[in-house]
């Protein structure tokens, strides 16, 4: 039985090693994409990070020791260019310093002062390195650090995995913290909804709703209708149900402006185009994480319709 287990383990080890190499390769691809995007958007500029000293490209596993350093350097070369990079071989090994009456060996991580000293010894007449780069393999992917050598400023730091789940988790945590701070400050959070239902009945309206409540599940605000009723103004209220695909249920009460004006002039309650007050029941279902949703409306005018809603916290909800 023990022999069978050993044989099975030996058979599985190459597959595990291959899977890990694939994970690291995909993570390096995410590094290249992210750095290229930062350079294009101006978040990182070449003049601020080059020349760069590559301090470490350490593998995390014995199986990746042969290929990871070269793959990591290739990734950096594709982003910054070979002329902008320097490989510090001395940084990746133990350092031995011999002085009169003194012998000193270092095996710990390098500091900025020591990296600058190693760069001075190796660069010749070339300009000094501006930043140091660590691109090391981790069990989940790779870890990237870019540090300014002159003031130890953190230029860029991030853990990468094939699906960027680490980054997504960080963003979720940051968003939660940001939301809690917003509530503590009492800042408002206004949403804009454009409802367009066309079949079989029609309803077109624009809502500005304030998000509030202990769980931010309530939305209330101003509603302006373009059709059903024609040129109507009123209020709206919705309740979000997170456990049901963020379903939004609520309604609006709209005052028909033409009918109100005609009734005011005549002094008698008359109906010009629509009743004076119209109630509209609204059911919205967001489509995944987009700014669009499927909408069902039913008004007291007898119109029932299905259509779309454009959802956004900006004044232009049709923009992604």
N, C-alpha and C positions, 0 to 999 in steps of 0.2 A: 504493500500500500504506500509506504514512504517513497519507494522508487518511482511509482506512478505519479505521485505528487511532484517529485523533483523533475521528472520528464515534462509534465504539464507546465510547470513554472518556467523551465528552460524554453519551451515553445512559445510561451506568452511574452517573454522578455523582449524579443525583437519587435513584436507588435506594439508594445508599450513605448519602446524607444522611438519607433517610427512615428507614433501618434504625437509624442512630445516634440519631435523635430518639426512635424507639420504645424503644431501649435506655435512654436517659436517662429517659424517662417511666416505664418499668417500675422503674428504679432508684429514682426519686422515690417511687413507690408503696411500695417496700420500706422506704424511710426513714420514711414516714408510719406504716406498720404497726409498725415496730420501736419508734419513739418512743412511739406510743400504748400499746403493750404495756408499755414501761418505766414509763410514767406510771401505768398501771393496777396494775402489780405493786409499785410503790413504789421501783423502781430510780432513778427520777428524779422529783422533786417539783416542782410548779409554783412553789412559794414560793422554791425554791432557784435557779430558772433564769429567773425573770421579775421585773422587766422584762428583756428581752433585746435586745441591739443586733445587728442583722444587718449584719455587716461586709462580706461578700462573697457574691455569687451569680454567679460568673463562668462564662460558657460556654467550652467548649473548642474549638469549631468556629465558623467563620463562618456556617454554615447554621443554627446554633442560637442565634446572638446575639440574634435578635429575640424568641424565645419562652422560652428557658430561664430568664432572671431572673424573669419573671412566674410561670412554672410552679413554680420553687423557692420563691418567696415564698408562693404559694398553699398549697403543701405545709406550710410552717411555720405559716401562719395556721390551717389545719385542725387542727393538733396543739395549738398553744399559745393560739390566739385572737388576733385582731387587736389587742386592747387591750394585750396583753403584749409586743408586738414594736415595735421602732423600726428604721426603715431608715436606715442611715448612708450617704447619697449621697456625702458627702465622703470616706468611707473607700474608695470604689471609684474614686476619681480621684486624680491627682497633687495633692499638697498644697503650697501656696505660703504661706510665712510672711514677713511684712515687718516689720522692726523698724528702729529708728533706726540707720543705718549698716550694715544687714544685710538681705540677701534670701536666703531659704532655700527650696529646692524639694525635696520628697520624692516618689519614685516607687516606693520599696520597700514591703515588707509592713509593716503597722502593728504596733506593740507595744501592750501593755496600757495603759501610761501615756498614749500618744497617743490611744487609743480613749476612755479616760476623759475626756481633755481635750475631745475632739470631742463627747462626750455632754454634758458640762457646758455647752458653748456652745449646744447645740440643745434640751435638754430643758426649759428654763424652770424652773417650780416642781415639775415631776414628779420622783418619786424616781429616784435614779441607777440605771443599768443594772447588773444583777448579772453577766450573762455576755455573751460575744461569740460569734456564730455565723458560721461559714464553711460554706456549702453550695455547692460548686463542681462543675462538670461535669468528668468525666475520660473518656478513651477507652473505658473499660470500664463506665462508669456515672456515679456521683457520689461525692464525698468530703464527709463531714460532720465538723466539729470544733466542740465547745462548750467554751469556756474561761472559768473564773471570773476576772472582772476584778480582784477584790480580792487574790487570792493566786496567780493564774496556775495554779490547779489545773485539771487536765484532767477535765472533767465527763463528756464522751463523745467518742469518736473512732472512726470506722469508715468503710471503703470499702464502697459498695453497688453491686451489679450485679443484673440481673433475677433470676438464679437463686440469688443469695447464695453463689456458688461461692467467692468470696474468703473469706467467713466460714467456710464449710465447710472450706476448706483450712487456715485458721488454727486451727480447732478440732482438726483431725487432727494438726497439728504440736504443738499444746499437749498433746493426749492422749498423743502419743509421748513428749514430754519428761516429762510427769507419770508415765508408766509406767516410764521409765528411772530416774527419781528414786526411785520406789517400790521398784524392784529393788535399787538401791544402799542404801536404808535397811533392806532386809530385811523390809518390811511385808508382811503376808499379804493375799491376795485370795481370798475365799471365795465360792463359787457355790452356789446352791440349785436343785436340779432335782426337779420332781414329774413322775414318769412314770405315765401311765395308758394301758394298752393293753387293749382290750376285745374285739377280734375277730380270730380265732375264740377265742383263749385270753385269759385275764385276768392282768394283773400291775399292781399299784399299789404304788409305793414313793416314798420321799423321800430325797434324797441331799444331803449337805453335803460339797462337794469343794474342796480347796485347789488353786489354780493354781500351777504351779511349772515349773522347767526353764529352760534358756538362752533358749528362744523362747516360754516360757509355753504350750507345747502339751500339757502333761501336767496331768491332774486326778486327784487321789486323795483319799479321805476316807471318811466314815461313811455307811452306807446303812441305812435302816429300811424294812422292807416291811410293807404292810398286808394284802396278799393275794399269794400265790405267792412265798414261803410266808406262811401266816397268822401275823402278829406275828413277823417275823424281824429280826435285827440282824446286821450284818456290815460288810465293807469294799468299796470300789469303786475302780476305776481306769479312766480314759478317755484317749484320745489324740485331739487335734484335728488335722484335716488341712485347713489353710487353703486350699490350692489346689483342694480338692474341695468348695466351698460351705461351708467350715467344718464338714465332716462330723465327727462325734464317734463313735469306735468304742471299745468297751471292755466291761466286765462287772463283776459283783459276786458275792461269795460271802456267802450269808446263812445264819445259824444260826436254826433254828426254835425259838423260846423255849418253846412248849408241849411240843414233843417233848423238848427238853433237860430241862425240869423233870420230866416223866414218867419219863425215863430215870434221872434222879438219884434220884428217890424209889424206883423199883423196883430200882435197882442193875443193871439189864440194858438193853441197847440195844433200845428199842421205838419204833415209829412210831405217834404219836397221830393227827395230821392231815397232816403233811408229813414228808419225810425230815429227818434231823438237819441236813444241809447241802444247800443248793440253789445251784447256779450259774446265773447269768442273763447271757446275752449281750445287749448293748444297742447299738443303732445309732440315732443321733439326727441329723436333718438340720434345721438352723434354717430358719425361714421368713423370708427376706429379713433385715431388721434388727429384727424384732419379738422379743418374749419367748416366742415359741411355736416348736415344732418338731414334725416328724413322726417317730415313734419305732417301731422294730421290736424286739421282744424274743423271745428263745428260751431257755427254762429247761430244766434237767435233769429237771424234773418232766414234761416232754413238752408243755408249753404254749407255743404260738407265737402272738404277737399283734401287731397294728398299732394304734397310737393316737397320742396327742399327749403332748408334754412341755412343761411350763411352765418357762422358763429365766429366771433373774434372779439378780443378786448380792445381793438383799435376802432377808429372811426370808419375804416374801409374794410369791412368784413370779407370782401371777395378776394383780398390779398392773402396768400398762404403765410 
